[in-house]
Amino acid sequence: MWEQGKFDLIIMDLQMPVMDGIEATMIIRERELLRGGRTPILAITAHAYDEDVARCLAAGMDDCLAKPVNLRTMMETIARLLGR
């Protein structure tokens, strides 16, 4: 979907069929280098260990929230990522 349009933010689940969120993020970041721009990516994961968060950030994600997600925290994080 990212290739088909412009998005203000991507909320990326780490565990998805076919391709995980880490791989998807790395592909998006590589393609952004070619086409320009940078879409903020927020990871949502059931894995909230320090090493999991580090993997998300190393892959190019901008932040990571653990499930179950607190709505207030999520909205504050989105606002920060969007510069609002």
Secondary structure, 3 states (H helix, E strand, C coil): CHHHCCCCCEEEECCCCCCCHHHHHHHHHHHHHHHCCCCCEEEEECCCCHHHHHHHHHHCCCEEEECCCCHHHHHHHHHHHCCC
